[in-house]
Amino acid sequence: MGDDAELTAAVLAAQDGDETAFRTVYRTVHPRLLGYVRTLVGDLDAEDVSSEAWLQIARDLERFSGDADRFRGWAARIARNRALDHVRMRGRRPATVADETELTGRAAESDTAGEAMEALATGRALDLIARLPQDQAEAVVLRVVMGLDAKTAAETLGKRPGAVRTAAHRGLKKLAELLGEDPETARGLDALPPQREPRSRAVTSAGVTHTRARTQKDM
């Protein structure tokens, strides 16, 4: 709750034109948002697509209303739209090097959804996520990496919460199977918070005039 309270306060201050607060928002949210974009467009284009998303976030921030959870979901929807536009222009989701059949048909050493969640913090682990079917990859990243609850993740994807929970569970199970075959990836990775469930939110509305348009340099 401490981190969420700080992010909520930073978002509200950024809406009041505080450039330092906006940089705090960016530095807090960007690494995991970038990881989400990577699962959609691949490594080569992720930075460019993320930059486009942040420019829209900065431009539309005065219209946002809500707390830290809602902000993460709102930012993820913007990033997803930018990523899907990019994929449509390019024609397809980026191909992956590995065969997805590697992720199926293997018995994990334990029921390791929790272990898999602890192994999703590095670029290499995100490469593994990108090898999942897209619905599972998105559900895992939104629920585990972005930290969205099922309802917010479902709103981002335009699906039912139950469908998102199912996709995340299947994706984590497949990741656990693969990580069991790859000790180098499984060792030494930072733990991430468990998947969030909905909680009551105190939603605050704030609308302000920005002093000037923000750029990536400002972030």
C-alpha positions as CSV (number, residue, x, y, z in Angstrom):
1,M,0.0,0.0,0.0
2,G,2.9,2.4,0.6
3,D,4.2,2.1,-2.9
4,D,0.6,2.5,-4.3
5,A,0.0,5.6,-2.1
6,E,3.2,7.2,-3.3
7,L,2.3,6.5,-7.0
8,T,-1.2,7.9,-6.5
9,A,0.2,11.0,-4.9
10,A,2.7,11.4,-7.8
11,V,0.0,11.0,-10.4
12,L,-2.1,13.7,-8.7
13,A,0.9,16.0,-8.4
14,A,1.8,15.4,-12.1
15,Q,-1.8,16.4,-13.0
16,D,-1.1,19.7,-11.2
17,G,1.8,20.3,-13.5
18,D,4.6,19.0,-11.3
19,E,7.4,17.8,-13.6
20,T,9.3,16.0,-10.9
21,A,6.2,14.0,-10.0
22,F,5.7,13.0,-13.6
23,R,9.3,11.7,-13.7
24,T,8.5,9.7,-10.6
25,V,5.4,8.2,-12.3
26,Y,7.4,7.4,-15.4
27,R,10.3,5.8,-13.5
28,T,7.9,3.7,-11.4
29,V,5.7,2.4,-14.2
30,H,7.9,2.4,-17.2
31,P,10.0,-0.7,-16.6
32,R,7.0,-3.0,-16.3
33,L,5.1,-1.2,-19.0
34,L,8.0,-1.8,-21.3
35,G,8.0,-5.4,-20.4
36,Y,4.4,-5.6,-21.4
37,V,5.0,-3.9,-24.8
38,R,7.9,-6.3,-25.4
39,T,5.5,-9.3,-25.3
40,L,3.4,-7.6,-28.0
41,V,5.9,-6.1,-30.5
42,G,9.3,-7.7,-29.6
43,D,12.6,-6.2,-28.5
44,L,13.4,-4.1,-31.5
45,D,10.3,-2.0,-31.5
46,A,9.4,-2.0,-27.8
47,E,11.2,1.3,-26.9
48,D,9.7,3.2,-29.8
49,V,6.2,1.9,-29.1
50,S,6.6,2.7,-25.3
51,S,7.7,6.2,-26.1
52,E,4.6,6.8,-28.2
53,A,2.5,5.4,-25.3
54,W,4.2,7.8,-22.8
55,L,3.7,10.8,-25.1
56,Q,-0.1,10.0,-25.2
57,I,-0.1,9.4,-21.4
58,A,1.5,12.8,-20.9
59,R,-0.9,14.5,-23.3
60,D,-4.1,12.9,-21.8
61,L,-3.1,12.8,-18.1
62,E,-5.3,15.7,-17.2
63,R,-8.3,13.6,-18.2
64,F,-7.3,10.6,-16.1
65,S,-9.2,10.0,-12.8
66,G,-8.2,7.4,-10.3
67,D,-5.6,5.9,-8.0
68,A,-2.4,3.9,-8.6
69,D,-4.2,0.7,-9.7
70,R,-6.4,2.5,-12.2
71,F,-3.4,4.5,-13.5
72,R,-1.4,1.3,-14.2
73,G,-4.5,-0.2,-16.0
74,W,-5.0,3.1,-18.0
75,A,-1.4,3.2,-19.0
76,A,-1.5,-0.4,-20.1
77,R,-4.5,0.2,-22.3
78,I,-2.8,3.1,-24.0
79,A,0.4,1.0,-24.5
80,R,-1.6,-1.9,-25.8
81,N,-3.4,0.3,-28.3
82,R,-0.2,1.7,-29.6
83,A,1.4,-1.8,-29.8
84,L,-1.6,-3.2,-31.7
85,D,-1.5,-0.3,-34.1
86,H,2.2,-1.0,-34.6
87,V,1.5,-4.7,-35.2
88,R,-1.2,-4.0,-37.7
89,M,1.1,-1.7,-39.6
90,R,3.8,-4.4,-39.6
91,G,1.3,-7.1,-40.4
92,R,1.9,-9.7,-37.6
93,R,3.1,-10.4,-34.1
94,P,6.9,-10.8,-34.0
95,A,8.0,-14.4,-34.5
96,T,9.6,-16.2,-31.7
97,V,12.8,-18.3,-31.9
98,A,11.6,-21.2,-29.9
99,D,8.9,-23.7,-30.7
100,E,5.9,-23.2,-28.4
101,T,5.5,-27.0,-28.1
102,E,8.4,-26.8,-25.6
103,L,6.0,-25.2,-23.2
104,T,3.4,-28.0,-23.2
105,G,3.3,-31.6,-22.2
106,R,6.0,-31.4,-19.5
107,A,5.2,-32.2,-15.9
108,A,6.5,-29.5,-13.6
109,E,8.4,-30.7,-10.5
110,S,5.7,-29.0,-8.3
111,D,2.6,-26.9,-8.6
112,T,4.7,-23.8,-9.2
113,A,2.6,-20.8,-10.2
114,G,4.1,-19.0,-7.3
115,E,7.6,-20.1,-8.3
116,A,7.0,-18.9,-11.8
117,M,5.8,-15.5,-10.6
118,E,9.1,-15.1,-8.8
119,A,11.0,-15.6,-12.1
120,L,9.5,-12.9,-14.3
121,A,11.7,-9.9,-13.5
122,T,14.4,-10.0,-16.1
123,G,14.6,-9.5,-19.8
124,R,15.4,-13.2,-20.3
125,A,12.3,-14.2,-18.4
126,L,10.2,-11.8,-20.5
127,D,11.6,-13.6,-23.6
128,L,10.1,-16.7,-22.2
129,I,6.7,-15.0,-21.7
130,A,6.8,-13.8,-25.3
131,R,6.9,-17.5,-26.4
132,L,3.4,-18.1,-24.9
133,P,0.2,-17.8,-26.9
134,Q,-0.6,-14.1,-27.0
135,D,-3.6,-14.3,-24.7
136,Q,-1.6,-16.0,-22.0
137,A,1.4,-13.8,-22.4
138,E,-0.7,-10.6,-22.0
139,A,-2.6,-12.1,-19.0
140,V,0.6,-13.0,-17.2
141,V,2.3,-9.7,-17.8
142,L,-0.7,-7.6,-16.8
143,R,-1.5,-9.7,-13.7
144,V,2.0,-10.4,-12.5
145,V,4.5,-7.9,-14.0
146,M,2.2,-4.9,-14.2
147,G,0.4,-5.9,-10.9
148,L,-3.1,-5.4,-12.2
149,D,-6.1,-7.2,-10.5
150,A,-8.2,-9.4,-12.7
151,K,-10.9,-6.8,-13.2
152,T,-8.5,-4.1,-14.4
153,A,-6.6,-6.6,-16.6
154,A,-9.9,-7.7,-18.1
155,E,-10.8,-4.1,-18.9
156,T,-7.5,-3.6,-20.6
157,L,-7.9,-6.7,-22.7
158,G,-11.7,-6.3,-23.3
159,K,-12.3,-9.7,-21.7
160,R,-14.1,-11.2,-18.7
161,P,-12.1,-11.4,-15.5
162,G,-12.6,-15.1,-15.3
163,A,-11.0,-15.5,-18.8
164,V,-8.0,-13.4,-17.8
165,R,-7.5,-15.5,-14.6
166,T,-7.7,-18.7,-16.7
167,A,-5.2,-17.4,-19.2
168,A,-2.8,-16.2,-16.5
169,H,-3.0,-19.6,-14.7
170,R,-2.3,-21.5,-17.9
171,G,0.5,-19.2,-18.8
172,L,2.1,-19.4,-15.4
173,K,1.9,-23.2,-15.5
174,K,3.6,-23.4,-18.8
175,L,6.3,-21.0,-17.7
176,A,6.8,-23.1,-14.5
177,E,7.3,-26.1,-16.8
178,L,9.9,-24.3,-18.9
179,L,11.7,-22.8,-16.0
180,G,12.0,-26.2,-14.5
181,E,14.1,-27.1,-17.6
182,D,16.2,-23.9,-17.4
183,P,17.9,-23.5,-14.0
184,E,20.0,-20.6,-15.2
185,T,16.9,-18.5,-15.8
186,A,15.2,-19.7,-12.6
187,R,18.2,-18.7,-10.3
188,G,18.7,-15.3,-8.9
189,L,15.7,-13.5,-10.3
190,D,13.9,-10.8,-8.3
191,A,10.6,-11.8,-6.7
192,L,7.5,-9.9,-7.9
193,P,4.3,-9.3,-6.0
194,P,1.5,-11.9,-6.1
195,Q,-1.4,-11.4,-8.5
196,R,-3.8,-8.8,-7.1
197,E,-7.4,-9.3,-6.5
198,P,-9.9,-6.4,-6.7
199,R,-10.1,-4.2,-3.6
200,S,-12.1,-1.1,-2.8
201,R,-10.6,2.0,-4.3
202,A,-11.1,5.6,-3.3
203,V,-11.2,7.2,-6.7
204,T,-10.2,10.8,-6.9
205,S,-10.9,13.0,-9.9
206,A,-8.4,15.7,-10.8
207,G,-8.1,17.9,-13.8
208,V,-5.4,20.4,-14.4
209,T,-3.6,22.4,-17.0
210,H,-0.1,21.3,-17.8
211,T,2.6,24.0,-17.9
212,R,4.0,22.5,-21.1
213,A,4.0,19.3,-23.1
214,R,6.3,16.6,-21.6
215,T,8.8,14.7,-23.7
216,Q,10.8,11.5,-23.2
217,K,13.7,13.8,-22.2
218,D,11.7,15.1,-19.2
219,M,11.0,11.6,-18.0
